[in-house]
């Protein structure tokens, strides 16, 4: 069997035609905002330190994650680092404000969060305010990448003002690269077609189990010179550990998805490759993909993901997965 050259966590790739670069493996910080379960402050700092140890140099966050908690924790952990040693992205579209009397935070999957509320707003003023507030929470003087966050119900506002505002911020040098982050490929494809985006972050739509982005988003990004960051490579858990009760896109996996994932795991095992390694490396077989984004809630998960990312994988495994009808492309 012939092994491909192993991937390197720290290998840097440019985003589109911008001067911004990202590492091939990157850290998503939703878990640091207490997604589904609380993470102690000291564990959050350990996650970021471990990321640097393994070569990760790109960190993605958002006001949405723990209503600002992830940004605050990430900022504290990065404060000891040289600002030139990492790339940082955050997102716009959700403004945060203090809770009013009697109001409660809409958890949206996050626990033990600060007493704040989210408000959707893609206006020019809101986008600028959102970035300024993120800078305050992060304790930073600049953000490298600004992304429109989940504008599924706000496409008109993006076309009317949202994109133009980000483009102006890029022209002013406030940010180095702009794009959008979503859990779907169709709207991202329209944005790539119609706007001058440097990058899109697509979660869960280009994985071993769901390659739907291959039909629209990835070809359009290649045509337009827009880079792609892929998140959700484990489809919320099924591809990390395909056992009964595992989740697929945050819901219990149905029998067909579980059977498919288990077939992949068995085939991978025959080549001496953990399924998790195949899952985290698969997106980078597409040249337009610049980075794979993984969320980690402790140091051990960071190191496990990095080891999986650099696990040698023989080309014959990919051929076998395709021959068995387990890959769409």
C-alpha positions in Angstrom: 0.0 0.0 0.0 1.2 3.5 -0.8 0.8 6.2 1.9 0.2 9.8 0.9 2.5 12.3 2.6 1.0 13.0 6.0 -0.8 16.2 6.5 0.7 18.8 8.7 -1.4 20.6 11.3 0.6 23.8 11.0 0.8 24.0 7.2 -0.5 27.4 6.2 -2.7 28.2 3.3 -4.0 31.5 2.0 -7.7 32.5 2.0 -8.7 33.4 -1.6 -6.7 36.3 -2.9 -6.3 37.9 0.6 -3.0 38.1 2.6 -4.6 36.1 5.4 -3.4 32.6 6.0 -4.8 29.7 8.1 -3.4 26.5 9.4 -4.6 23.3 7.9 -6.2 22.2 11.2 -8.0 24.9 13.1 -9.8 25.3 16.4 -13.5 26.1 16.7 -14.5 27.6 20.1 -18.2 26.7 20.5 -17.3 24.2 23.2 -15.5 27.0 25.1 -18.8 28.8 25.2 -20.2 25.8 27.2 -22.0 24.1 24.3 -24.1 21.4 25.8 -21.9 21.2 28.9 -19.9 23.5 31.1 -16.2 23.8 30.6 -14.1 25.2 33.5 -12.2 28.4 32.8 -8.9 26.6 33.4 -9.8 23.9 30.9 -10.6 26.5 28.3 -7.1 28.0 28.7 -5.6 24.5 28.5 -7.4 23.9 25.2 -5.9 27.0 23.6 -2.4 26.2 25.0 -2.6 22.6 23.6 -3.7 24.0 20.2 -0.5 26.0 20.0 1.5 23.0 21.2 0.3 20.8 18.3 0.7 23.5 15.6 -2.8 25.0 15.4 -2.6 28.7 14.5 -6.2 29.6 13.4 -9.0 30.1 15.9 -12.6 30.7 15.1 -15.2 32.2 17.5 -18.4 34.1 17.5 -20.6 36.2 19.8 -23.2 33.5 19.6 -21.0 30.9 21.4 -22.1 31.2 25.0 -23.4 34.8 24.4 -19.9 36.1 24.4 -18.3 33.6 26.8 -16.2 31.9 24.1 -14.8 35.2 22.9 -13.9 36.2 26.4 -12.2 32.9 27.2 -10.3 32.8 23.9 -9.2 36.4 24.4 -7.8 35.7 27.8 -6.0 32.6 26.6 -4.5 34.4 23.6 -3.4 37.5 25.6 0.0 35.8 26.4 0.7 35.1 22.7 2.4 37.2 20.0 -0.5 38.6 17.9 1.4 37.7 14.8 1.5 34.0 15.8 -2.2 33.3 15.1 -5.1 34.0 12.8 -8.5 34.9 14.4 -12.0 34.9 12.9 -15.3 36.0 14.5 -18.8 36.5 13.1 -21.4 39.2 12.7 -25.2 39.1 12.6 -26.0 38.6 16.3 -25.7 41.6 18.6 -25.4 40.9 22.3 -27.1 43.0 25.0 -27.7 42.7 28.8 -30.9 41.0 29.8 -33.8 43.1 30.7 -35.7 42.8 34.0 -37.3 39.4 34.1 -35.8 38.2 30.9 -33.9 35.0 30.5 -31.1 34.0 28.1 -32.3 31.8 25.2 -29.7 29.0 25.8 -29.6 27.7 22.2 -27.6 24.7 23.4 -25.2 26.6 25.7 -25.2 26.3 29.5 -24.0 28.5 32.3 -23.7 31.6 30.1 -23.5 35.3 31.0 -26.8 37.2 31.5 -27.0 38.4 27.9 -29.5 38.2 25.0 -28.8 37.8 21.3 -30.5 40.0 18.7 -30.3 39.4 14.9 -29.2 42.4 13.0 -27.3 42.6 9.7 -27.5 46.3 9.3 -24.3 48.3 8.6 -24.3 49.9 12.0 -24.9 46.6 13.7 -22.1 44.8 11.9 -19.7 47.5 12.9 -20.9 47.4 16.5 -20.8 43.7 16.5 -17.1 43.7 15.5 -16.3 46.4 18.0 -17.9 44.5 20.8 -16.1 41.3 19.8 -12.8 43.2 19.9 -13.6 44.3 23.5 -14.5 40.8 24.6 -11.4 39.4 23.0 -9.1 42.2 24.2 -7.7 42.5 20.7 -6.9 45.4 18.4 -7.9 43.5 15.2 -9.7 40.5 13.8 -8.3 38.9 10.7 -11.5 37.4 9.3 -15.1 38.5 9.7 -17.9 36.1 8.7 -21.7 36.6 8.3 -23.1 34.1 10.7 -26.0 31.9 9.8 -28.0 34.4 7.7 -30.5 31.6 6.7 -33.5 33.9 7.4 -31.7 37.1 6.5 -30.6 36.6 2.9 -32.3 39.8 1.7 -30.4 41.9 4.3 -27.1 40.3 3.2 -27.8 41.3 -0.4 -29.0 44.8 0.6 -26.3 45.8 3.1 -24.5 43.0 4.9 -22.0 42.1 2.2 -21.4 45.7 1.2 -20.6 46.5 4.9 -18.1 43.7 5.2 -16.5 44.6 1.8 -16.1 48.2 3.1 -14.5 47.0 6.3 -12.0 45.0 4.2 -11.2 48.0 2.0 -10.7 50.1 5.1 -8.2 47.5 6.5 -10.3 46.8 9.6 -10.4 43.1 8.6 -8.1 41.2 6.2 -10.7 38.7 4.8 -14.4 38.4 4.7 -17.0 35.6 4.1 -19.9 33.7 5.6 -20.4 30.7 7.9 -23.4 28.4 7.6 -24.7 24.9 8.1 -25.9 24.7 4.5 -24.3 24.9 1.1 -27.0 26.4 -1.2 -27.0 29.9 0.2 -23.3 29.9 0.6 -23.0 29.0 -3.1 -25.2 32.0 -4.1 -23.0 34.3 -1.9 -19.8 33.0 -3.6 -21.4 33.4 -7.0 -22.6 37.0 -6.4 -20.0 38.5 -4.0 -16.3 38.8 -3.8 -15.7 36.6 -0.7 -12.3 35.4 0.5 -13.6 32.4 2.4 -16.7 30.5 3.4 -17.1 28.3 6.5 -19.4 25.3 5.7 -20.3 23.0 8.6 -21.4 19.4 8.1 -22.0 19.5 4.4 -18.7 18.1 3.2 -17.9 15.0 5.3 -17.6 11.3 4.8 -21.3 11.0 5.4 -22.6 14.2 3.7 -20.9 15.4 0.5 -23.8 17.6 -0.6 -21.4 20.6 -0.9 -19.6 18.8 -3.7 -22.6 19.4 -6.0 -22.7 23.2 -5.6 -20.4 25.0 -3.2 -17.0 23.5 -3.8 -17.1 23.9 -7.7 -18.3 27.5 -7.4 -15.6 28.3 -4.9 -13.0 26.8 -7.2 -14.4 28.8 -10.1 -14.4 32.1 -8.1 -11.1 31.6 -6.2 -12.8 31.5 -2.8 -11.3 29.3 -0.1 -13.4 26.9 2.1 -13.0 26.1 5.7 -14.9 22.9 6.6 -16.4 22.3 10.1 -18.6 19.5 11.4 -16.4 16.8 10.0 -17.7 14.3 12.5 -21.3 15.3 11.8 -21.8 16.0 15.6 -20.4 12.6 16.7 -21.4 9.7 14.5 -18.1 9.8 12.6 -16.1 10.0 15.8 -17.7 6.9 17.4 -20.4 5.1 15.3 -22.3 3.3 18.0 -26.0 3.1 18.7 -27.2 6.3 20.2 -24.6 8.5 18.4 -25.8 11.8 17.0 -25.8 12.8 13.3 -26.2 16.6 12.8 -27.2 17.0 16.5 -30.1 14.4 16.3 -30.0 10.7 17.0 -28.6 8.9 14.0 -31.1 6.8 12.0 -30.4 3.2 11.2 -29.2 3.9 7.7 -26.6 6.6 8.7 -25.4 4.4 11.6 -25.0 1.4 9.2 -23.1 3.5 6.7 -20.7 4.9 9.4 -20.1 1.5 10.8 -19.3 0.1 7.3 -16.8 3.0 6.9 -15.2 2.2 10.3 -14.9 -1.5 9.4 -13.2 -0.7 6.1 -10.9 1.8 7.7 -9.9 -0.7 10.3 -8.9 -3.1 7.6 -6.3 -0.5 6.5 -5.2 0.2 10.1 -6.7 3.7 10.0 -9.1 5.0 12.6 -12.4 6.3 11.2 -11.8 9.6 13.0 -8.5 10.1 11.0 -10.3 9.5 7.7 -13.1 11.9 8.7 -10.8 14.8 9.7 -8.6 14.4 6.7 -11.2 13.8 4.0 -12.1 17.5 3.2 -8.6 18.4 2.4 -8.6 16.1 -0.6 -10.3 19.0 -2.3 -7.7 21.7 -3.2 -10.2 24.5 -2.5 -10.4 23.5 1.1 -7.9 25.6 3.2 -8.6 24.3 6.7 -10.6 21.8 8.7 -12.1 23.2 11.9 -12.6 21.1 15.0 -14.2 22.0 18.3 -12.5 20.7 21.4 -13.5 21.0 25.1 -10.3 19.7 26.7 -6.6 19.3 26.0 -7.0 15.6 25.3 -9.4 16.2 22.5 -7.0 18.7 20.9 -4.2 16.2 20.9 -6.4 13.4 19.7 -7.6 15.5 16.7 -4.1 16.6 15.8 -2.9 13.0 15.9 -5.8 11.9 13.7 -5.1 14.7 11.3 -1.4 13.6 10.9 -2.2 9.8 10.7 -0.8 8.4 7.5 -3.6 7.2 5.2 -2.9 5.0 2.2 -4.5 6.1 -1.1 -5.9 2.7 -1.4 -8.3 3.4 1.5 -10.0 6.3 -0.4 -10.2 4.1 -3.5 -11.8 1.3 -1.5 -14.3 3.7 0.1 -15.4 4.9 -3.3 -15.5 1.4 -4.8 -17.9 0.3 -2.0 -20.2 3.2 -2.8 -19.4 4.9 0.5 -18.1 8.2 -1.0 -19.9 10.4 -3.5 -16.7 11.9 -4.8 
